[in-house]
Amino acid sequence: MPTGPQIVITLKVLVVTVTVLLTLSMVALAMGRPKLHGQINLAFFVLTMITVLCFEGLLQVVPVSELFTPEARADLRVHLCFSVPSTLILPLMLATGKMHRRKMHIVFGIAFLVLWTGTVITGLGLPH
């Protein structure tokens, strides 16, 4: 069974990895390559959802109190205040992008980027 620090380090690596994908997606968009933007976003979506589902599944098996110190749990709660809403917006962004609902996609995208920035900052700041 993984330890709390192992989980946090793994989450940090995954957050950085998908953030690189998100950045590449924005670069593709800036270069006028919307199809590539969508393809990268699909990869971002899949990897992010797999991470969330695996982390949630692990927390269903092992109580958080056994994995993390009280300080780490408090930091994790703050992190979840950003990551949970961003995870909920992600399918809406994917759907509006696929349906070519540009204005709605941009609104969701801006909200997502704000929340994702908080996710990255709080995620990389988690103690391990």
N, C-alpha and C positions, 0 to 999 in steps of 0.2 A: 504494500500500500504506500503511495507517495506521501511525503511529508508536506506540511504547509509551505516551507521555503521552496521545495521542489515545484510545487504547484504555482507559486507566485513567480518564480523565475521562468517557468514555461509560459505562463500568461504574458509576462513581459515580452518574451521573444515573439509570441504570436501577435501581440498588439503592434509591435514594431513592424513585423512582416506584413500584416494587412494594411498598416498605415503607409508603407512603401507602395503597396498596390493602389491604395486610394490616391496617393500623390501621382503615380503614373497615370491613373485614370483622368485626373485633372489636367495633366500635361497633354494627354491625347485629345481632350476636349479643347484645350487652348490651341492645339495644332489643327483644329478643324476635322478631327477624326472621331465623329460621334459613334460610329459602329465599334471602333476599338475601345472607346470609353465604356460602352455598354458591355462589351466582352470582359473587360477588366473588372467592371463593377459586379458582374455575375460571379467571377472568381472570388472577389472580395466578400460578396454575400454568402457564398457557400462556405468559405473558410471561417467567416465570423460565426455563422450559425452552428457549424460543427463545434467550434470552440465553446460557444455558449451552452449547447446541449451537453457536451462532455463535462464541462465544469458543473453544470446543474445536476447532471447525473451522479457525479462524484459526491456532491454535497448531499444527495439523497441517501447515499450509502454510508458516508462518514460524516458525523456531526461536525459542524464548523468549530465548535468548542474544542474538539480533539485535534484539529489541524492548525489553528491559529491562536496566537496570544490575544489577550483583550485589546492591546494596542493595534495589532494587525486587523482584528475584527472591526474596530472602529474605522480604520483607514479603508477597509474593504467596503463598509457601508457607504462611505462617501463616494468611492469609486462606482458602486452600483447605482448611485443616484444619477450618474451620467451614462453608464453603460446600458442599463435596462431601457431607459427611454430611447437611446440611440438604436438599440436592437429592435424596439417596437416600430420605429420609423423606417428602418431598413427595408422591410417588405413593401411598404407603401412607396418608397422611392423606386424600388425595382419595378413595381407594377406601373407606376405613372411613367417611368422611362420607357417601358415596353409598349405602353399604349400611346406613346408620343404626346402625353399631356404635359407639354413643356413648362407652362407656368406653374402648375401644381408640383411638378418634379423639382423645379428650382426652389420653390418654397420649402418643400420637404428637405431638399439638399442643403439649404442654408441652415435649417434647424439641426439637421444631422451633423453638419460640420462643426457647429458650435458644441453640440453634445459630445461629438467624437474628440474634439480638442480637450474637453474635460476628462474624457475617458483615458486619453493618452497621458495627460499630466498626472492624474490621480493613479493610474495604473503603473506608471513608471516610478511613482513615489511610494508604492507599497513596500513595506519592510520585508526582507527575506533573510 
